[in-house]
Amino acid sequence: MAAAAKPWWRETIETVLWALVLALVLRTFVVQAFWIPSGSMIPTLEVGDRVLVAKFWYHFTEPKRGQLFVFQYPVDPKRDFVKRIVALPGDTLEIRSGTVFVNGLPLREDYVKNRDSFSLSAGPVFPEVPVKVPKNHYFAMGDNRPNSQDSRFWGFVPKQNVRGPVFFRYWPLNRIGTVD
């Protein structure tokens, strides 16, 4: 005996509901789109760029120095920031005259085109310099150093705040592609 056909309106409602559930699952656990609102990552990312973040990626591998990533801003977790991982847990970090030193060696940062003369000094954010990055934390900086509100000013990014690495720019169309 054949099953009775569902009315068209019920079929439509079920299809829409399943599509919404699938979209929410994908956005929550797999991939999420983000809009770049500031110039802190110029020239790598420009104001208005739209990128995709692999939210599942760090469940399989640890974040690496040099990766662009999205995280909840530690000062206001309702806001998401995109920066570059400069130092990993256990690294010793120092910044002198705009040059970043990790574990005593100057960091090669070809992606930084706009430099500043910032030096990390002991103060309210970091009581001692050089700074040792605590376990389960990261030191993040923007590529546009003179115009980046980053770890230099508000401290470390806790691992639980990390959303995932930026892997693809999908807007604007003339800049579509993978992101380094």
N, C-alpha and C positions, 0 to 999 in steps of 0.2 A: 504494500500500500504506500503510495507516494505521500510525502509530507505536504501539508497545505502551504501555498506560497504566502509569504509575508506581504502585507500591504506596502506600497511604495514609500509612504511616509515613515514607516517603522524602519525599513531598510536604510533610508537616508539618515535618520537619527542615529542608528547603530554605526553606520559608516563614519559619520562625523565624530561620534564619541570615541571610537577606536583610533581615529586619526589624532585626536587631541591627546589621548593617553600615550600613544606612541611618541608624539612630539614632546610631551613633558618628560618622558623617560629619556629620550635622546638628549634633551637640553640639560637635564639634571645630571646624567651620568656619562655621557659620551662627548658631545661637541656643543659648544656655545659660541655665539657670535658676540663680538664686542666692538664698540665704536671708540675711536681715539679722539678725545676732546681737547687735548693740549699738545703743545709743541715740545714736550719733554723728551721725545724719542727721535726728533729730527736728526739726521736725514733718513734713518731706518724706517720710521713710521711718521706720517704727516697728519696734521689736523684733518679730521674727517675720514681717515682710512677706516675700513671695517675689516676685522680679522676674525679668524676662527681659532678656538682654543680646544686642545684635546684634553678634556677633563679627566679621562681615565688613565692618561699616560704615566703619571707618577705613581700609579699603583703597581707598575711593572718595572720601573727604573727610577733611580734617584735623579733629582735635578742636577744639571751640570753647569759649571761656570761658563758664562757667555751666552746662555740661553735667554731668550725673551720669555717672560712668563706673566700671567695675570694673577693677582692676589687681592684679597680684601685688605684695604688700607688699615694698618694696625690702629691708627688714631680714631678712625670712623669706619667700622666694618661694613657699613651700608654702601660704601663706595669701593669700586674696583679700580686698581691701578695696573698699568703695564710698565714694566722696567726690565732691566737686564740683570741677571745674577752675576755679581762680581766676586763674592766670596761665599764659600760653603762652610757648613758646620766644622769647627776645629781649625779653620784657617786663621792666621794672624794677618791683620789688615792695617795698613797705614796709608795716608794720602798726604803727599808733600808737593806743594806748588803745582797741584793739578794732576800729578802722576800717582797712580794707584800702585801700591806695593802689596803683593800677597805672598805671605811666607818669606818675606825679605827680598823678593824679586819684583822688578817692575812688570806690570801687567801689559801685555801687548793688546792695544785696543784700536784696531784699524777702523772700527765702526764709529769711533768718536771723531767728529769733524770740528765741533765747537767745544773748545777746551776752556777751562777757567784756571785760576791760580789758587784754588781752594786748598787749604791744609787742614787735616783733621787734628783737632787739638782737644786736650782734656777739658771737659765742661759738663754741663747738666745731662747731655745725652750719653756721652762716653767718659766716665770718670778717669780712665787711663788710656794712653796711647803708647804703643800700638794696641789695637783692639783684637781680642780673640772672639771669633764668632761662636756663640754658644751652640750646644747640641740642639738639633731640630729647629734651627734658625738660619736665615740667609741675609746677606748684605746686598741690597739692590740699588742700582743707580740708573738714571736716564742717560741716553746717548748724547743729549743736548745739555751738557753739564752746566752752563751758566743759567739755564732755564728749567731746572729739574728739581722738584721737591721730592727727595728720596731719602734713603737710609742715613745719609750724612746728617740729616736734620731731625729725624724722628725715630731712628733706631732700626732694629732688626725686624725681618719679616718672619713670624712664626710659621712653622711647617703647616699647621692646621689652617692657616689663612690662604694657602696656595691653591689656586684653581686649576692651573695646568699651563703647559707651554703654548706659546703662539706658534702656529705652524703654517698658516695660509692667509694671505690678504686677498679678499674677494671684491674690494671696492677701493678706489676707483678702477674701472675696467682697464685703463692704460697702465696700471701698476699691479695687475693681478698676478699672483704667483706665490711661491713659498717665501718665507721670511727667515732671514738669518739672524 
